[in-house]
Amino acid sequence: MNKLIALIVFVLVTVLYVGYYEALEDGEIDTILFIKKHPTFQIKFYNIHANDGEIRKVEQLTEEERNWIIDYCRYLLGIDTDLKTQYDVEVCRKK
């Protein structure tokens, strides 16, 4: 019984604090694991800058892309942002 409880706690902590995103490196897709700065049940994140080399303009982002960057920035980098300016996009570009 104690092993089962320990396993459940381990899985829960892992889900809450470990995330990943995929990045195109050398023609292959790599899975990048990271420790989240804040707990969340979201596991897969999208780094919009991992697959294209140029910085996207804040005006060009769709609402979905904006939410991806906000989540990535909060959980991977620990930065809370509304993503209103180009500077916000550039700050969240860190890999």
Long-range contacts (C-beta under 8 A, 24 or more apart in sequence): 15-41, 15-43, 16-40, 16-41, 18-43, 19-43, 19-44, 19-45, 19-75, 19-76, 20-44, 20-45, 21-45, 21-46, 21-47, 21-50, 21-72, 21-76, 22-50, 23-47, 23-50, 23-51, 23-95, 24-50, 24-51, 32-95, 34-76, 36-75, 36-76, 37-74, 37-75, 37-76, 37-77, 37-78, 38-74, 38-75, 38-78, 40-75, 42-71, 42-75, 45-71, 45-72, 45-75, 45-76, 46-71, 46-72, 47-72, 47-76, 47-95, 48-72, 49-92, 49-93, 49-95, 50-95, 55-86, 55-89, 55-90, 55-93, 56-89, 57-86, 57-89, 58-83, 58-84, 58-85, 58-86, 58-88, 58-89, 61-89
